[in-house]
Amino acid sequence: MSANKTDETTAQQYDSYPDPDAIVHFGNVPEALVELVKETLESSENLSTSRDPLPETTLLVEEVDNE
């Protein structure tokens, strides 16, 4: 029952944000790791990342159309 409550809280957290293609959650990790993952994802011509002001360290990843 605790997992369902956690899932509901997480879903409510993202209600006000656009619908990303992927959400990458980081636990307690150094900022350097987050930046490395962000830079690696953005090295692709088809991906864009953003770090919206969410309570935990999170990257929102979206596919971009580069035509």
N, C-alpha and C positions, 0 to 999 in steps of 0.2 A: 504494500500500500504506500510505503514511503517513496518508492520509485515513481509511482504515478503522480504524486504530488510534486516531485522534482521535475518530471517531464512537463507538467502543466505550468510551473513557474518558468521554466526555460522557454516554453512556447510563448508565454505572455511577454517575455523580455524582448522578443523579436517582432512583436506585432506592429510596432511603429517603424520598422526598418523595411527597405525594399527586399524583395525575395532574391537572395543571392543563389548562385548555382552550388556553392559549397560554403560551409562554415568550418573553420579550423579553430578548435579550442586548445589553448595551451594551459597547462597547470602552472605550477610554481617553477618556471624556467627562467634562465637569464634573458634579458632583453636582446642580447646578441643572437641568441637562437631564433627568436621571433623575427628579427631583422633578416637573418640568413634565409629563413623560409620565405619571407615576403619577397626578398630580392630574387630568389630562385624562381618563384612562381611568376613574378613579373618579367623574367627574362624570356618567357614565352610570348609570342606575338598575339596569342589568343586569350590571355588571361589578364585580369586586372584585380588588384586587391585593395581593400580599404580597412582602416582600423577605426570603426565608429566607437564612440565613447560608451562601451559596455562595461559592466562590472568586472568581468574577468578578461584576461588577455585573449582576444579573439580576432581572427582575420576573416573578413567576408570576401569570397572569391567569386568573380563573375567572368563568364566567357564574353569576349568582345568580338565584334565582326569587323575585320580589317580589310574590307573590300574596297 
